[in-house]
Amino acid sequence: MRKMTTLFKSLLAFFCLSVLTYSNIVKAQVADDDFTFTIGLNSDQFFGFAPSFSGAYTLSPTTQLTFYGIHWSGGTGGAWGNWTEFGVGANFMLADGFGVNPSIGITGGNLLSSGAEGPSIFGDGIVPNLILSLNKEHIEGQGYFGYYAPLRNKAPEDGTTLSYIHYWANVGYKVSAKFSFGAHFEELINSGGSNVEESTSAYKWLGPYIQLSSPKHRVFARLTAGTDLVSGNDSFFKVGTGFSF
C-alpha cells in the first residue's frame, strides 16, 4: 500500500507539473515564432538507434518552458519493454550564450522497475535531470546529468530493480558557422537498485567529435568516436543528426 501511495504521489506530481506547464503556455499566449521544435536521430553501440525530440515555448527573453521525449527502444533496449522517456522543464538564460535547463521525466518500459525481467509498464522510472548549454561566437558546449530511479518495484522474487546515473560533457571550437570540433566525455553508471551492493560503470567514453552544420537550414550532423575506458571495451562511436523548425 505504501509503494502504491508513493507511486500515486509521484505520478500526480508529474501530471500536475505537465498541466501547469500547459496552463502557463496558454496564459502567455505566445506566437508561433516563439515556439521551437527539434528532432534528433542518434545511434551508438550501447543504446542503438534512439530518436528524440525537444520543444520550447519562449515566455520571456530569459525563460522558456521546455519538454522532451526519447525513444530508447532500439539496440539492446529492445529487451527493455519498448523503453521510452518523456519530460517537462524550464530553460533559463543566466548569461549571454549560457543556459540552465532542469527537467523531470518519467519512463515507460521495464528496465528500472524489474531489471528487464517483468512486464512493461508506465511509471517504470522517474528521471530528474539537468542540461547546461554554452553557445558563443567561437565556443560551444553542453553538460548533462540525469538520475534514472525506479518508480515501481515489479522485480521477480529472485530479481532486482535498477537505477542509473548518466552524464556527459563536451566542449568545442567553432571554426566557422558550418564546422566545429571538440572533445566528448560520457559515462553510464549502474548506481544500484534493490539487492545491488556497489555501483558499476557500463561504459566510460572519451574522444573527439566533428560537427557539420547549416545555420540557414537549421540542421547538423555530428560524429563522435574514441576509446572506452571501461576494461574489456575497445572503442565507442556516436553518430547524430538533427533539425529544428
C-alpha positions in Angstrom: 0.0 0.0 0.0 2.9 2.4 0.8 4.5 1.7 -2.5 1.3 2.4 -4.4 0.8 5.6 -2.4 4.4 6.7 -3.3 3.7 5.9 -6.9 0.4 7.8 -6.9 2.0 10.9 -5.4 4.9 10.8 -7.9 2.6 10.4 -10.9 0.3 13.1 -9.6 3.2 15.5 -9.2 4.3 14.7 -12.7 0.9 15.3 -14.3 0.4 18.5 -12.2 3.7 19.8 -13.5 2.6 19.0 -17.0 -0.8 20.7 -16.6 0.8 23.7 -15.0 3.2 23.9 -17.9 0.4 23.8 -20.4 -1.6 26.4 -18.4 1.3 28.8 -18.4 1.7 28.4 -22.2 -1.9 29.2 -22.7 -1.8 32.2 -20.4 1.3 33.5 -22.1 -0.4 33.4 -25.5 2.9 33.0 -27.2 3.1 33.4 -31.0 4.2 30.6 -33.3 7.5 32.4 -33.7 8.1 31.8 -30.0 8.0 28.1 -30.3 10.9 25.9 -31.4 11.0 22.2 -32.0 14.0 19.9 -32.7 14.1 16.3 -33.9 17.3 14.3 -33.2 18.4 11.0 -34.6 21.2 9.3 -32.7 22.9 6.0 -32.7 25.7 4.3 -30.7 26.7 0.7 -29.9 25.0 0.7 -26.4 21.6 2.3 -27.0 21.4 1.5 -30.7 19.1 3.8 -32.6 17.4 6.3 -30.3 15.3 9.1 -31.9 14.4 12.1 -29.7 12.6 15.3 -29.8 12.5 18.5 -27.8 10.5 21.7 -27.8 10.4 25.1 -26.1 7.9 27.9 -25.6 9.5 31.3 -25.1 7.9 33.2 -22.2 10.4 36.0 -21.8 13.9 36.8 -23.2 15.4 34.7 -20.5 12.9 31.9 -19.8 11.4 29.0 -21.8 9.1 26.2 -20.9 10.5 23.0 -22.3 9.6 19.4 -23.0 11.4 16.4 -24.5 11.0 12.7 -25.4 13.4 9.9 -26.1 12.5 6.6 -27.8 15.1 4.3 -26.2 13.6 1.1 -27.8 16.4 0.5 -30.3 19.5 -1.7 -29.9 19.8 -3.7 -26.7 16.9 -1.6 -25.5 14.6 -3.9 -27.4 14.5 -6.1 -24.3 13.6 -3.2 -22.1 9.9 -3.3 -22.8 9.9 -0.6 -25.6 11.6 1.8 -23.1 10.6 5.4 -23.6 11.0 8.7 -21.7 9.1 12.0 -21.6 9.8 15.0 -19.5 9.0 18.7 -18.9 11.1 21.5 -17.5 12.3 25.1 -17.9 15.3 26.7 -19.5 16.9 29.8 -18.0 19.4 32.0 -19.8 21.7 33.1 -17.0 24.2 35.0 -19.2 24.8 35.6 -22.9 25.1 32.2 -24.5 24.8 30.2 -21.2 21.6 28.3 -20.3 20.4 26.0 -17.5 17.6 23.6 -18.1 16.3 21.5 -15.2 13.6 18.9 -16.1 11.9 15.9 -14.7 11.0 12.9 -16.8 9.1 9.6 -16.5 9.8 6.4 -18.3 7.7 3.5 -19.6 9.1 0.0 -20.0 10.6 -2.5 -17.6 14.3 -1.6 -17.3 14.2 0.1 -14.0 11.2 -1.4 -12.3 12.2 -5.1 -12.8 15.7 -5.2 -14.4 14.0 -6.1 -17.7 12.5 -9.2 -16.1 8.9 -8.1 -15.5 6.1 -6.6 -17.5 6.3 -3.3 -19.5 4.6 -0.6 -17.5 4.0 3.2 -17.4 5.8 4.6 -14.4 8.8 2.3 -14.8 11.1 5.1 -13.5 11.5 8.8 -12.8 14.3 10.9 -14.2 15.3 14.2 -12.6 17.9 15.8 -15.0 19.8 18.9 -15.8 21.3 20.3 -19.0 23.9 23.1 -19.2 24.4 24.7 -22.6 27.0 27.1 -23.9 26.8 28.8 -27.3 29.2 31.7 -28.0 30.7 33.0 -31.2 33.5 30.6 -31.3 32.8 28.2 -28.4 30.1 25.6 -28.0 29.4 23.1 -25.2 26.9 21.0 -23.3 26.7 19.2 -20.0 24.1 16.7 -18.9 23.3 14.9 -15.7 20.4 12.5 -15.2 19.4 10.1 -12.4 17.2 7.2 -13.5 15.4 5.8 -10.5 12.8 3.0 -10.3 9.4 4.4 -9.5 7.8 1.0 -9.1 9.0 -2.4 -7.9 8.0 -5.1 -10.3 11.1 -7.3 -9.9 10.5 -11.1 -9.6 11.4 -12.8 -6.4 14.9 -13.5 -7.4 15.3 -10.3 -9.5 16.2 -6.7 -8.8 15.2 -3.2 -9.7 17.9 -1.0 -11.4 18.9 2.6 -11.2 21.4 4.6 -13.3 23.4 7.8 -13.4 24.0 9.1 -16.9 26.1 12.1 -17.6 28.3 13.7 -20.3 30.2 16.9 -21.1 31.5 18.2 -24.3 33.2 21.4 -25.4 34.2 22.5 -28.9 35.6 25.3 -31.1 33.6 26.8 -33.9 36.0 27.2 -36.9 33.0 28.7 -38.7 29.2 28.7 -38.6 29.3 25.4 -40.6 32.1 23.5 -38.9 33.2 22.8 -35.4 35.3 20.2 -33.5 35.9 19.3 -29.8 36.1 16.7 -27.1 33.4 14.5 -25.5 33.3 12.5 -22.3 30.3 10.3 -21.2 29.6 7.7 -18.6 26.7 5.4 -17.7 26.8 4.0 -14.2 24.6 1.3 -12.8 24.2 3.0 -9.4 22.3 0.3 -7.7 18.7 -0.7 -7.1 17.4 -3.5 -4.9 20.0 -6.1 -3.8 22.9 -4.3 -5.5 25.7 -3.5 -3.1 28.0 -1.4 -5.3 27.9 0.6 -8.5 29.5 -0.4 -11.8 30.3 1.5 -14.9 28.5 0.3 -18.0 30.7 2.4 -20.2 33.1 5.4 -20.0 33.7 7.1 -23.3 36.3 9.7 -24.2 37.1 11.0 -27.6 36.9 13.8 -30.2 34.0 15.0 -32.3 33.4 16.9 -35.5 30.2 18.7 -36.4 28.9 19.9 -39.8 26.1 22.5 -39.7 23.9 24.6 -41.9 22.6 27.7 -40.0 20.4 28.6 -42.9 18.5 25.2 -42.9 19.0 24.7 -39.1 20.4 21.2 -39.4 23.6 19.5 -38.1 25.5 16.2 -38.3 28.0 15.0 -35.7 30.4 12.1 -35.4 32.0 11.3 -32.1 34.4 8.4 -31.6 37.2 7.3 -29.3 38.1 5.0 -26.5 36.0 3.2 -23.9 37.9 3.5 -20.6 36.0 0.5 -19.1 38.1 -2.6 -19.2 37.1 -5.1 -21.9 35.6 -2.5 -24.3 37.9 -1.3 -27.2 36.2 1.8 -28.6 32.9 3.7 -29.0 31.1 5.7 -31.6 28.2 8.1 -31.7 26.5 9.4 -34.8 23.9 12.1 -34.5 21.9 14.4 -36.7 19.1 16.8 -36.1 17.0 19.6 -37.5 15.0 22.4 -35.9 12.0 24.4 -37.0 
